[in-house]
Amino acid sequence: MEKLGNEMRREKRLLKRFEVEFSTSDQNYQGLCRNLCLNGLFIKTRKKIPADTLIEMTVHLPDRSISKLRGRIKWAIKETYGLILERAGMPSKDGIGVQLIDIDNNFFEYIKSLTKGI
Protein backbone atom coordinates (compact mmCIF):
# COMPACT_ATOMS: atom_id res chain seq x y z
CA MET A 1 0.00 0.00 0.00
CA GLU A 2 1.13 3.55 -0.77
CA LYS A 3 0.77 6.21 1.93
CA LEU A 4 -0.50 9.63 0.86
CA GLY A 5 -0.80 12.00 3.83
CA ASN A 6 -3.18 10.24 6.20
CA GLU A 7 -4.66 8.14 3.39
CA MET A 8 -3.52 4.63 2.47
CA ARG A 9 -3.85 3.76 -1.22
CA ARG A 10 -4.23 0.15 -2.23
CA GLU A 11 -2.46 0.67 -5.53
CA LYS A 12 0.57 2.68 -6.55
CA ARG A 13 -0.28 5.72 -8.65
CA LEU A 14 1.41 5.95 -12.04
CA LEU A 15 2.48 9.42 -13.16
CA LYS A 16 1.17 9.72 -16.72
CA ARG A 17 -0.30 12.65 -18.58
CA PHE A 18 -2.92 12.58 -21.28
CA GLU A 19 -6.01 14.52 -22.36
CA VAL A 20 -9.39 13.59 -20.95
CA GLU A 21 -12.79 14.73 -22.15
CA PHE A 22 -15.48 14.10 -19.57
CA SER A 23 -19.15 14.83 -19.19
CA THR A 24 -21.84 14.85 -16.56
CA SER A 25 -25.48 14.36 -17.46
CA ASP A 26 -25.71 17.98 -18.64
CA GLN A 27 -22.23 19.41 -19.36
CA ASN A 28 -18.99 18.63 -21.19
CA TYR A 29 -15.49 19.38 -19.86
CA GLN A 30 -11.84 18.87 -20.73
CA GLY A 31 -8.90 18.16 -18.47
CA LEU A 32 -5.52 16.52 -18.18
CA CYS A 33 -4.92 13.22 -16.43
CA ARG A 34 -1.95 13.61 -14.07
CA ASN A 35 -1.82 10.19 -12.42
CA LEU A 36 -3.74 6.94 -12.55
CA CYS A 37 -4.13 3.36 -11.41
CA LEU A 38 -6.49 0.58 -12.37
CA ASN A 39 -9.18 1.89 -9.99
CA GLY A 40 -8.92 5.64 -10.40
CA LEU A 41 -7.32 8.73 -11.80
CA PHE A 42 -6.74 12.40 -11.06
CA ILE A 43 -7.95 14.88 -13.67
CA LYS A 44 -6.45 18.35 -13.61
CA THR A 45 -9.29 20.81 -14.21
CA ARG A 46 -10.46 24.14 -12.84
CA LYS A 47 -14.06 22.90 -12.75
CA LYS A 48 -15.34 21.88 -9.33
CA ILE A 49 -17.89 19.11 -9.73
CA PRO A 50 -19.67 17.69 -6.69
CA ALA A 51 -18.56 14.37 -5.18
CA ASP A 52 -20.65 11.33 -6.20
CA THR A 53 -21.33 12.78 -9.67
CA LEU A 54 -21.18 10.11 -12.37
CA ILE A 55 -19.10 11.00 -15.41
CA GLU A 56 -18.39 9.52 -18.83
CA MET A 57 -14.79 9.92 -20.02
CA THR A 58 -12.94 9.71 -23.30
CA VAL A 59 -9.21 9.40 -22.65
CA HIS A 60 -6.59 10.03 -25.32
CA LEU A 61 -3.80 7.65 -24.39
CA PRO A 62 -0.14 8.39 -25.23
CA ASP A 63 -0.15 5.75 -28.00
CA ARG A 64 -2.90 7.83 -29.72
CA SER A 65 -5.58 5.26 -28.92
CA ILE A 66 -8.84 6.22 -27.24
CA SER A 67 -10.56 4.59 -24.28
CA LYS A 68 -14.08 5.08 -22.99
CA LEU A 69 -14.46 5.00 -19.20
CA ARG A 70 -17.14 5.66 -16.60
CA GLY A 71 -16.45 6.87 -13.12
CA ARG A 72 -17.67 8.56 -9.97
CA ILE A 73 -16.11 11.74 -8.63
CA LYS A 74 -14.81 11.03 -5.14
CA TRP A 75 -13.45 14.51 -4.37
CA ALA A 76 -12.73 17.88 -5.99
CA ILE A 77 -10.23 20.62 -5.16
CA LYS A 78 -10.46 24.19 -6.41
CA GLU A 79 -7.83 26.45 -4.91
CA THR A 80 -8.76 30.10 -4.49
CA TYR A 81 -5.63 31.20 -6.33
CA GLY A 82 -5.23 28.18 -8.64
CA LEU A 83 -5.38 30.12 -11.91
CA ILE A 84 -2.97 32.78 -10.60
CA LEU A 85 -0.51 30.06 -9.57
CA GLU A 86 -0.70 28.42 -13.00
CA ARG A 87 -0.14 31.71 -14.82
CA ALA A 88 2.93 32.30 -12.64
CA GLY A 89 4.27 28.89 -13.68
CA MET A 90 3.52 27.27 -10.33
CA PRO A 91 1.42 24.11 -10.00
CA SER A 92 -2.04 24.28 -8.48
CA LYS A 93 -3.92 21.33 -7.01
CA ASP A 94 -7.16 22.07 -8.89
CA GLY A 95 -8.79 18.88 -10.08
CA ILE A 96 -10.99 15.88 -9.39
CA GLY A 97 -10.31 12.42 -8.05
CA VAL A 98 -12.28 9.82 -9.98
CA GLN A 99 -13.07 6.26 -8.96
CA LEU A 100 -13.34 4.15 -12.11
CA ILE A 101 -16.46 2.00 -12.30
CA ASP A 102 -16.24 0.81 -15.90
CA ILE A 103 -13.16 0.56 -18.13
CA ASP A 104 -12.69 -0.79 -21.62
CA ASN A 105 -10.16 -3.45 -22.61
CA ASN A 106 -7.86 -0.88 -24.22
CA PHE A 107 -7.45 0.99 -20.91
CA PHE A 108 -6.98 -2.27 -19.01
CA GLU A 109 -4.18 -3.32 -21.38
CA TYR A 110 -2.57 0.12 -21.14
CA ILE A 111 -2.47 -0.05 -17.31
CA LYS A 112 -1.21 -3.63 -17.48
CA SER A 113 1.63 -2.58 -19.78
CA LEU A 114 2.64 0.18 -17.34
CA THR A 115 2.70 -2.12 -14.33
CA LYS A 116 4.86 -4.88 -15.82
CA GLY A 117 7.77 -5.44 -13.51
CA ILE A 118 6.46 -3.26 -10.68
Secondary structure by P-SEA (a helix, b strand, c coil): ccccccccccbbbbbbbbbbbbbcccccccccccccccccccccccccccccbbbbbbbbccccbbbbbbbbbcbbbbbcaaaaaaaacccccbbbbbbbccccaaaaaaaaaaaccc
